[in-house]
Amino acid sequence: MYPLGLFCMVMLYLIIHCLLQTRHKACIDAALSDRIGEQLKQDRVEDAAESWQQLNPHQKTASQSLWQKLTETPLSEGRDQLEDLAYEGVHKWEAGVGQWIQYLNVIAATAPMVGLLGTVSGMISAFQTIATGGMGKPELLAGDIGEALITTATGLTIGIPAMIAYFVLKNRLNQRIQDYVDLLRSWIDIRCKPSVS
């Protein structure tokens, strides 16, 4: 039962950690991002660079490599190269957050297996009890069978919520990725817009 208790504590920690990491507010500072977009529209690149420095670490991680090229005047990279840099930055951020979500998938897969191990252990004890003369005494078997059922139920009780949390958090992460991509594309659109003469 001890490993299952540990699985439960780790699962709860991971769920809380990943929920905090994938909150919209924690990922994207909408007001500051809009201000940067406005500054880029007005060709105030230096002001936009100062505003960019105030972004939260997640946004800075996702836009670091793109931002260096985006603020060059004139742009040394074409639109396709800038979009590649945007995707590269977002995937770097996704890898950092996604690894924690992936651990939930590991817990969801292994907790029922650990529960099954307890089931096998309980059944082995039950058969040993039968072998030593407990066939006519069901009360001797009750403890062993109870152990088998409790560990199975505990493993499933941990595995099912972990699997649900994994998919919910994976979907949240995918939404944040799309939000980042949309934001970075909007900055690229502003900077790559042909100048009107």
N, C-alpha and C positions, 0 to 999 in steps of 0.2 A: 504493500500500500504506500510505502514511503516515496517510491519514484513517481507514483501518480499524484501525490500531494505536491511534489516539486514541479511536475508538469503543469498542474493547475496554477501555481503561483507564477511560473514563467509565462503561461498563457495570458493571465490577467495583466501582467506587466507589459507584455508585447501589445496587447489590444489598446491599453491606455496610451502607450508611447506612440503607436502608429496613428491613433486617432488624433493626437496632438500634432504629429508631424504632417498630417494630411488635411488639417483644417484650412479652409480657404483663406482665412485671415492670417494664419501663420505662413502660408505660402506666397500669397500675392497681396501686396499693399496696393489696392486699387487706386486710391487717391494719388499716391506718389507716382504710380505707373502712368496714370492719365496726365499728370503734370509733366512728366518726362516726354510723353507723346506730344503735348502742346508745345513744349520748348523745342523739340525737334522740328515740328511743323513751322515754327517761326525762325528756324535755322539758328537757334541759340544753343549751339552744340556744347559750349563750355558750361552754360547753366544746366543743361541736361546731364552733363557729366557729373556736376556737383550733386544734383538730385539723385543720380544713379548710385553715388557713394552712400546714400542714406537708406538704400533698399535693405531689406532683411537678408540674412545670409543665404537663404534658399534661392531667392530671386537673383542674387549676385552670382551664385554658383551656376544657375541655369543660363545666365546671360553673359558670363565673363568673357569667353572667347569671342562671342559675337560683338559685344560692346566695344572692344578694342578696335575692330574693323569698322564698326558702324559710325564711330565718331571721327574717323579720318576724313579730312577734306582735302582734295576730292577722294571719293571712295576708291580704294584700290581693288576691291573685290566686286564681282558682279552679283546680281540677285541670287543666282543659284548657289554660289559659294557662301553667301551670307545665310541662306536658308539651311545649308548644310551645317554651318557653325551653330545655328540656333538649335537644330536637332541634336547635334553632338552635346551641347551644353545641357539640354533638357534630359537627354539620356544619362548623362553623368549624374545629374541630381536624382533621376529615377532609380539608378543603381544604388545610390546611398540609402534612400528611403525604402526601396523595394526589397532589399535584403532582409530587413526586419519583418516585413509582411510575409516573406517567404518562410521565415522560421515558424510562423503560425501553421503553415501548410505541413511542415515537418511534425509539429505537435499533433495536428489532426490525424496524421497518418500513423504515428508511433504510439500515441496514448491507447488506442484500442488494442494494439499488439501487446503492450505491457499488461493491459487488463487480461488479455487472452493467456499470457504467461501465468498470471495468477490463477486463472481458471484451470489450466493444466496442472499447476502445483496443487490446487485444492482437490482435483480429481485423483491425482496420484496418492494424496493422503487418504482420500476416501477408499481407494482400492486397497491400500495397505491396512486400513482399519478392517475392511471386509476380510482380508487375508488372515488377520490375527484373531478372527472369531467374532466380528461385529455384525455378521449377516443377520442374526436374529434380533439385533439391538439397534433400531433406527436412530435412537438418540445419540449414539456414538458417531454416526455418519453426518448428523446435522451440522456440526461445526465445519467439517471439511467441505460439504456441499455449499454451506453459507459463504465460506471464503471464496469458493469458485464463482458464485453468483455476484457477490459484492465487488470483486475485482473487475469482472466483466462490465457490470453496470457503471462502475467508476470510470473505467477506460472510455466507455461510450459517452458518459456524461461530460468528459473533458474533450473528447474528439469531435463530437457534433458541434458544440459552440465554437471550437477553434476553426472548424471548416467553414462555418457560416461567417465568422469574423474575417477569415482569410478572403472570401469572395467579396464581402462588403468593402473591406479596406482596399482590395485590388481595384474595385470599381471606383472608389474615391481617388485613388492614385491616378488611374487613367483619366479621370475628369480633371485633376490638377495638371496633368501633362498636357491635355488639350487646351486648358486655360493658358498655360505657359506658351505653347506654340502659337496660339492666337495672338497673345500679347506681343511676342517677339516678331511675328509676321507683320503686325500693325506698325511696329517701329521700322521694319525693313521697308514696308510700303511707303512710309513717310520719307525715308532717306533716299529711296530709289526712284521716287516720282520724278519724271522728267521736268526740268525747269522750264517755265513758261517765259519766253522772251518777248 
